[in-house]
Amino acid sequence: MNVKQTRGLRPDGQPYRVLLVDDSLFVKTQLTKILTSEGFDIVDTASHGKEAVEKYTLRGADIDLVTMDITMPGMDGVTALEKIMELDRQARVVMITAIGKQDLVKKSIMLGASGYIIKPLDPEKVLGNIQRALA
């Protein structure tokens, strides 16, 4: 019997817990489908940076990974990343961006982001980048 390796499970067999942060419902829906199909547990979502920081402050110990859109109204993803890294230097945050935002991606990596994903979302690239961030 060929058992498919599920990428969303930690070594102990429990699912990785993810906080999705994006102002686009479409992107959140896409990411949810891609990640839950591999066994990840979407524990919460946020629509802007301030909400992401608030949710991470409350639930940080329950979150293995944050996907963070760079461009959002109000507090952007780079600022939210900075605040989350101040709360938890071990936080694993993967930035999500449109093409043409290399300067913001570089700044994010310097601030501690674990990687980045470029839109439009390709399921294999999303999963590969997230696996590298969790390794």
ABEGO torsion letter per residue (X at the ends): XBBBBBAABBAAGBBBBBBBBBABAAAAAAAAAAAAAAGBBBABBBABAAAAAAAAAAAAAABABBBBBABBBEBBAAAAAAAAAAABAABBBBBBBBBGAAAAAAAAAAAGBAEBBBOBBBAAAAAAAAAAAAX
